[in-house]
Amino acid sequence: MAKVQANTKIESTAPPPMWKGFLQGSVGAMVGGAAAHPLDVLKVRMQIQGEGVVGARLNSFGMATQMVAKEGVTSLYDGLTASLLR
């Protein structure tokens, strides 16, 4: 059996380079933006639907279904590159 030492010293290490923090923050913001982008596209489409036209309006589920049926799944990610580069 191996012995486990109770008095092991933990050596402190130097803090990570600053660029790693910037990179982690940038990647995190891009992932968050990509996850929230379809909801933003739905919101904008719902805001502009039927401007000046009298009639029934779609809810968010109906709008998403219509977008995917007519334009494909990628329509939920229209304009994503501009959002990511912001």
GROMACS elastic network, one bead per residue, 0.5 to 0.9 nm:
[ bonds ]
;  ai    aj funct       b0    kb
    5     8     6  0.62753   500
   13    16     6  0.86968   500
   14    17     6  0.87567   500
   15    18     6  0.85730   500
   16    19     6  0.84460   500
   16    20     6  0.69541   500
   16    21     6  0.80772   500
   17    20     6  0.57677   500
   17    21     6  0.74699   500
   18    21     6  0.54521   500
   18    22     6  0.67166   500
   18    23     6  0.88786   500
   19    22     6  0.50635   500
   19    23     6  0.60938   500
   19    24     6  0.85639   500
   20    23     6  0.50335   500
   20    24     6  0.60716   500
   20    25     6  0.85017   500
   21    24     6  0.51438   500
   21    25     6  0.60885   500
   21    26     6  0.85218   500
   22    25     6  0.51352   500
   22    26     6  0.60664   500
   22    27     6  0.86109   500
   23    26     6  0.51080   500
   23    27     6  0.61407   500
   23    28     6  0.84628   500
   24    27     6  0.52687   500
   24    28     6  0.60384   500
   24    29     6  0.85809   500
   25    28     6  0.50920   500
   25    29     6  0.61359   500
   25    30     6  0.86220   500
   26    29     6  0.51850   500
   26    30     6  0.62103   500
   26    31     6  0.86968   500
   27    30     6  0.50704   500
   27    31     6  0.61898   500
   27    32     6  0.85857   500
   28    31     6  0.52105   500
   28    32     6  0.61787   500
   28    33     6  0.85338   500
   29    32     6  0.50959   500
   29    33     6  0.59943   500
   29    34     6  0.85221   500
   29    84     6  0.82608   500
   30    33     6  0.50197   500
   30    34     6  0.60477   500
   30    35     6  0.85348   500
   30    83     6  0.85463   500
   30    84     6  0.57016   500
   30    85     6  0.84748   500
   31    34     6  0.51299   500
   31    35     6  0.61621   500
   31    36     6  0.86838   500
   31    84     6  0.87835   500
   32    35     6  0.51264   500
   32    36     6  0.62107   500
   32    37     6  0.84655   500
   33    36     6  0.52341   500
   33    37     6  0.58079   500
   33    80     6  0.83566   500
   33    83     6  0.70847   500
   33    84     6  0.66500   500
   34    37     6  0.52552   500
   34    38     6  0.77712   500
   34    77     6  0.81124   500
   34    80     6  0.70034   500
   34    83     6  0.81708   500
   34    84     6  0.73744   500
   35    38     6  0.71152   500
   35    39     6  0.83582   500
   36    39     6  0.55828   500
   36    40     6  0.65698   500
   37    40     6  0.50533   500
   37    41     6  0.62437   500
   37    42     6  0.86794   500
   37    76     6  0.75800   500
   37    77     6  0.66032   500
   37    78     6  0.87600   500
   37    79     6  0.86865   500
   37    80     6  0.68650   500
   37    83     6  0.79349   500
   38    41     6  0.50754   500
   38    42     6  0.62351   500
   38    43     6  0.86323   500
   38    75     6  0.85472   500
   38    77     6  0.58581   500
   38    78     6  0.84394   500
   38    80     6  0.88728   500
   39    42     6  0.50794   500
   39    43     6  0.61674   500
   39    44     6  0.87280   500
   39    60     6  0.88939   500
   39    76     6  0.80335   500
   40    44     6  0.62564   500
   40    45     6  0.86064   500
   40    76     6  0.88940   500
   41    44     6  0.52369   500
   41    45     6  0.61552   500
   41    46     6  0.85712   500
   41    75     6  0.85867   500
   41    76     6  0.62687   500
   41    77     6  0.75057   500
   41    78     6  0.76426   500
   41    79     6  0.86249   500
   42    45     6  0.51232   500
   42    46     6  0.60651   500
   42    47     6  0.85590   500
   42    60     6  0.66422   500
   42    63     6  0.69064   500
   42    64     6  0.66619   500
   42    67     6  0.88349   500
   42    76     6  0.74472   500
   43    46     6  0.51849   500
   43    47     6  0.62032   500
   43    48     6  0.88540   500
   43    60     6  0.76551   500
   44    47     6  0.50363   500
   44    48     6  0.63674   500
   44    49     6  0.85823   500
   45    48     6  0.53651   500
   45    49     6  0.59600   500
   45    63     6  0.76968   500
   46    49     6  0.52562   500
   46    50     6  0.86507   500
   46    57     6  0.80367   500
   46    58     6  0.72681   500
   46    59     6  0.75095   500
   46    60     6  0.71994   500
   46    63     6  0.70786   500
   47    50     6  0.85527   500
   47    51     6  0.83076   500
   48    51     6  0.58177   500
   49    53     6  0.86438   500
   49    57     6  0.71988   500
   49    58     6  0.82123   500
   50    54     6  0.71678   500
   50    55     6  0.76320   500
   50    56     6  0.85178   500
   50    57     6  0.72022   500
   51    54     6  0.82629   500
   54    57     6  0.89945   500
   57    63     6  0.89816   500
   58    61     6  0.78151   500
   58    62     6  0.53892   500
   58    63     6  0.56647   500
   59    62     6  0.52437   500
   59    63     6  0.60549   500
   59    64     6  0.86121   500
   60    63     6  0.50810   500
   60    64     6  0.61100   500
   60    65     6  0.85376   500
   61    64     6  0.51572   500
   61    65     6  0.61106   500
   61    66     6  0.85527   500
   62    65     6  0.50902   500
   62    66     6  0.60812   500
   62    67     6  0.85556   500
   63    66     6  0.50894   500
   63    67     6  0.60747   500
   63    68     6  0.86095   500
   64    67     6  0.51152   500
   64    68     6  0.61588   500
   64    69     6  0.84906   500
   64    76     6  0.79349   500
   65    68     6  0.53036   500
   65    69     6  0.60462   500
   65    70     6  0.85694   500
   66    69     6  0.51208   500
   66    70     6  0.60122   500
   66    71     6  0.81219   500
   67    70     6  0.53819   500
   67    71     6  0.55028   500
   67    72     6  0.66702   500
   67    73     6  0.75954   500
   67    75     6  0.66247   500
   67    76     6  0.75050   500
   68    71     6  0.54720   500
   68    74     6  0.78250   500
   68    75     6  0.68507   500
   68    76     6  0.76621   500
   69    72     6  0.58704   500
   69    73     6  0.80451   500
   71    74     6  0.74772   500
   71    75     6  0.57963   500
   71    76     6  0.89406   500
   72    75     6  0.57647   500
   72    76     6  0.81243   500
   73    76     6  0.59464   500
   73    77     6  0.78281   500
   74    77     6  0.53037   500
   74    78     6  0.67165   500
   75    78     6  0.52066   500
   75    79     6  0.89829   500
   76    79     6  0.88794   500
   76    80     6  0.89152   500
   77    80     6  0.54246   500
   77    81     6  0.87754   500
   78    81     6  0.82254   500
   79    82     6  0.56237   500
   79    83     6  0.66066   500
   79    84     6  0.89632   500
   80    83     6  0.50216   500
   80    84     6  0.61293   500
   80    85     6  0.86466   500
   81    84     6  0.50603   500
   81    85     6  0.61461   500
   81    86     6  0.86576   500
   82    85     6  0.52766   500
   82    86     6  0.63764   500
   83    86     6  0.53699   500
